[in-house]
Structure formats: structure tokens, C-alpha cells
Amino acid sequence: MRALVAAGRTVVSVLHEMTIALQADDLVVMSAGRVMHHGACADPATHAALARVFDGRLRVHALDGRWVALPTID
């Protein structure tokens, strides 16, 4: 997909696996069919939006230079 973007094309993916989705350049966070946030995957506001949409059940962390979504432990 990165080769398509490098060639000037737009790539849109619908992903439900958050760690894979966080490897994109931008992320659209949706809930109940509505856009709740749109921003760069590295943006702390995007991480906060994901945490809100998942009712605090996950947090985004940096791991080996990549963003990963991990469940919270109470």
C-alpha cells in the first residue's frame, strides 16, 4: 500500500484491528456510524479519541518505534 501512496494514489482501508490501523498515516475514529475524530496516528489527540471511543478499555503506547493499542488493566 505504501507503494501506491508513493505513486500519488490515495489508499483507504477499513480496519477493526487497532494496532494495524495505527500503522497508517491518518486515522478516522468512528462510533455508532459517526466520525468522532480524524488525525495523524502519532497525534496524542488521536490516541485519546481511541481511548474515549473504547470507554477507556484501551490505551495507545509506543513499542519499538510503532504505535500499539493495548487493553487497560484495572
C-alpha positions, 0 to 999 in steps of 0.5 A: 500500500505504501507503494501506491501512496508513493505513486500519488494514489490515495489508499483507504482501508477499513480496519477493526484491528487497532494496532494495524490501523495505527500503522497508517498515516491518518486515522478516522475514529468512528462510533455508532456510524459517526466520525468522532475524530480524524488525525495523524496516528502519532497525534496524542489527540488521536490516541485519546479519541481511541481511548474515549471511543473504547470507554477507556478499555484501551490505551495507545503506547509506543513499542519499538518505534510503532504505535500499539493499542493495548487493553487497560488493566484495572 
